[in-house]
């Protein structure tokens, strides 16, 4: 039996009107309508080839697939490839621009941990509230209340306001409510990125259990390990298009992690227009390059000279501006973060307004063989994120193969998060 | 656990297959939960809690009594001026709180809008219902004042729920309009407090609506709150303030119009909430 059937789903965002800032201003709406009236009158505002100016952004174009009942399907792809938009459409949060989808059975979605939690309310109260928000009836929550509490392990704090919880407890409680949803179909988006390793394992196990009970799960994650363990089928999205789907999950993951897109060009991110606009710094591109700024073909040797290159425009000098990247392993484990302001203040490049290319060298002979995800980050130090850490940042894939060592005894990938080349010394002694 | 007969729904650019009202009914429990959350959170947060919703109307009542009765020298007939003011403050404070709360409700609950499916209508609606608790507390205070001034209501008080319903309908209508507008145009947030103030000046809170010259009465009643406030006074003060029927009818018609159009506008813009909020 087919549980989900997606037929040519498209979703268009109007960048100019909607994406630029959260909530358009009234003045903009008024001036925009004058401007478009002017455009019509003067028939300007069209580019040479007659196309309307591109302030449209297709988050999804013509995506079709089917999910059978009790199948567990993973959806992978780089940030901005449309994974979250797809789940939002299937969860009825936003409407598609075209196409249709048919869903058979009761669906629940878990796109965020702890939606609707209120800081002032106690753990007990929040269980009921969050349950109701996720679509459970009061009777259902009451029936599963003990299970939820037990799974979360916050039993003794049940009557404490959640504002006094540690962030770990908060996440555990929120997740426990969600995994006890009684639905036929569950949409899960990247929620495993939070919580400690132990609890993550428990959640994965629980989701596996749900699958065995016959529930259909659609699962978005950056954690390839989790996708491989949990899913029997995997879908790869690239720039809003479905480029691969297969029950050979590893193959799809390898395709994603190859660091090269379907056309064979090395993975790099280029701002499509109005993304990440803010008054201080707008990134234009993110890529992995050699010292001349030429994108490196993947895979790259572990000892190669490689740089994370960030191009962008500084609109306004701000001493708090901090640009850098975070690098994650295949399992979503953060390896390290680096910013252009890491050295003593006197040595920082002074980013005055204008266009800049920033290059930060990835240390040679540190990364193990494997695939890494590099996420651009930008912020005003201790003030606000400009390009945030949670799933929305531009990213590229770095694939490392070979170059670990010239030693005949070290030719393959070794176990370990990193594979540093360490200098050994030896001195003869005779007093042992 | 798996039911053999599974419900099927279709997602398309035109919207889901579920009916709007059916969905609303299915989510009635969440509606009560959200209301309950806001009430609980509100009274847990403020240390003076309930005292706050006693102090506010009392201070306003004293101020209005001084300004309109003493300074402006308006007469209240044989009704004690504080009572006259308080009977109007009851619906007025409910209304003003309702529109300021509901207009920001979707923004304040943007998590709910972007991360789960629910009929969004229940968000502004529940924020309005929260105001009813304050209303009840103020009403308790009114009863005390009533006893103090020996202004005992007659059978007319039985009609009070009708006028309250009218007040709720007006709040919902304005609330639907404003909450949707604020999501679409953030600037509206700054317009709302101003709007509340203007509403206060054109509503007969500090004075009787009879001070409005006869020829203008009907025009004046185009403000839905005029009908509600006059109704409250009539019901609570034993008919000592006459009920201006054409005015009430006009207020009622306009209230329903605002409610209907607010509902329509909300439903039309609802589909883009998650994209623009």
Interface residues (C-beta under 8 A of the other chain):
Chain A: X13 X18 X22 X23 X24 X25 X26 X27 X29 X88 X89 X90 X91 X92 X93 X94 X95 X96 X97 X98 X99 X100 X101 X102 X103 X104 X105 X106 X109 X111 X112 X115 X116 X118 X120 X121 X125 X128 X129 X132 X133 X134 X135 X137 X138 X161 X182 X184 X213 X214
Chain B: X1 X2 X6 X7 X8 X9 X10 X11 X12 X13 X15 X16 X29 X30 X33 X34 X37 X40 X41 X44 X45 X107 X109 X111 X112 X113 X114 X115 X116 X117 X118 X183 X184 X185 X186 X187 X188 X271 X272 X274 X275 X276 X277
